[in-house]
Amino acid sequence: MKWSINCSLDRTRTFLTLVVVFHHSVVAYTYFGHTDPKYWLGFDMGVLATDSFFMAMFFFLSGLFVWPSLAHKAPQTFLRDRLLRLGLPFVIAAFTIIPIAYYAIELRQHPDVSFSDFWWRTVTKGPWHSGPLWFVYVLLLFDLTASVLYRISPKLLDPINRLSLRGFERPSDFFIFLVVVTAIAYVPLFLHYGPSYWFQLGPFDLQASRVLLYAAYFYIGAGVGAAYFDRGLLSPEGQLARSGWGWVIVTLIPYCLLWVMITIKREILGNPPVLPHWYEAIYGLFFVCFSAAILFAILSYFLRFKRSGVSILDPMQPDAYGMFLVHYPIVLWLQYWLFNFDIPAIAKALIAFVLTTAFCWAVTRVLRQIPGAKSVL
């Protein structure tokens, strides 16, 4: 049973990695990103969905195994493992992968700047963005705080675990809990900071409105995984795994309502730079409902997999983390190369997605052959 759960979660994590690659492959051709003259409305629909859930779901999945790991490892061993797996890749990437990625954007604006000049300005004066790798250092911070909280009380997350056990038969109860907690964590900060403000200190940046949202998903995931994995919400024999298309329907409702709110903003409110609080509060509530619902829909789908089944995701699974780490410069340079081609946005995005997936998978495979690299990647 546990083997089947782990298989399902591995496939879910690999799928999310491909969602990240897709998101960054198409965002240049959206209303939001629009760093390329080509545009397609369908990509706006995709990016609205992915941006609303995939990083929160990564934190949920990462939290699932934290409490058991803390129970079986000495604090110093847990700290060493997390620093090796998360801290070391982030430091290396901050000085290499990230400047290489953003140099492609810099060249589009200032074609004459050299990479050495750009790199030096980035690490000394900034801005020193971390791209999608902010997830790595934030996850490290969550792991470290979890270690402290576990030493204070190993039973701290027992109420969440009990709710997970109840979710075996009634996942809707856990869904309501997830929506309520994440709404409390997200909406007030969203009202205060808005969607665009990021905390930034050197290469450490984070979207301000989502700090507590990600923490909530991480610790709720930790509570689900704290004990009785095979008898709780994520059991392959539970109601969530048997729910079929129900959660897909639940997901579509807040997603459509998000588009209603976007239409109101653009067509009725006139797309103002500052939105009224009533608007942002309603949008924030639909946002957390959609995030929770699509998490349940995706988990429901992958929990129905059996170990004997064949999935295209399985060969990619050992390399998924490395693909996440290295994909960003590849996709940005492919978009830089595609910029001057007069082809439809769909064609550009498809080329970027396919080639980025192939290249970052190949690069990760090569890097994992370096002695000791598999313990990091």
Disulfide bonds with the S-S distance in Angstrom:
none
